[in-house]
Amino acid sequence: MPSIAPHIPRRHYHPERSRDYAALFERWLGHRIHPAPRRVITHLEQQRAHRQHQRVFICTHPAYDLILKQAMTDYLRWRMTVVDRYESACVFARQSRDLASFRFSDSTSLYSSRTPEKPRGSTFRIALILDADAYPDRGRYFSRVWRTVAPCMDFSHHSLLIVHGTYRPHTRVNPFTLRVRSIRHDHSLPLIDLTAPDTASTDTTPRESPTISELNFHIPKRTSSANFLRFFPIPSTRIIPLT
């Protein structure tokens, strides 16, 4: 008599729900980090696991802004010492003394917002821009920093770009705030608003990764013409026999 194998139902596996993306970084750091920077690092590690460009704009909260800066600099050091060894990085801050309390690897170049054109001609895969809203000339120097950093970035799936700043809702001239408003409208880059709760739909994911031309020259997103086609039903006609 042939034996009948019992049916064992297969367990459904959901990698997006079960994987802890920030666990490797916390293991290297030695302790669990604050929920706010953990939310950002989880998003970046999820992009890296899917072999995507790691890009994020962060609207910080004043209550844990220093904790977020410390976590971002530690994450930068972890990426350059464990994940992407021997890679070069670029870090911009409002002043050079603002970076004195953080630790960086030897291949990290530190720049002040008062000299935005200094790293021109170099190439790097990792870039961190801190306090982008507080740059000189009412934040207008951020536009000069952005025009310098974007052409120098290596746009491979190993590249990392983090832009950190405070959203100012009552201004019309701050470039960082204007960039955040543009991202909320066209979803061109990922945006994480830490002033809103985690359950709200504040994290916007781009539909497709922008090219270097779109970043430099602000070319709008490509839209398929098929989205604008509308097909109307054809009315049925009587068949007349040809006899």
Order of alpha helices (4+ residues) and beta strands (2+ residues): alpha-alpha-alpha-beta-alpha-beta-beta-beta-alpha-beta-alpha-beta-alpha
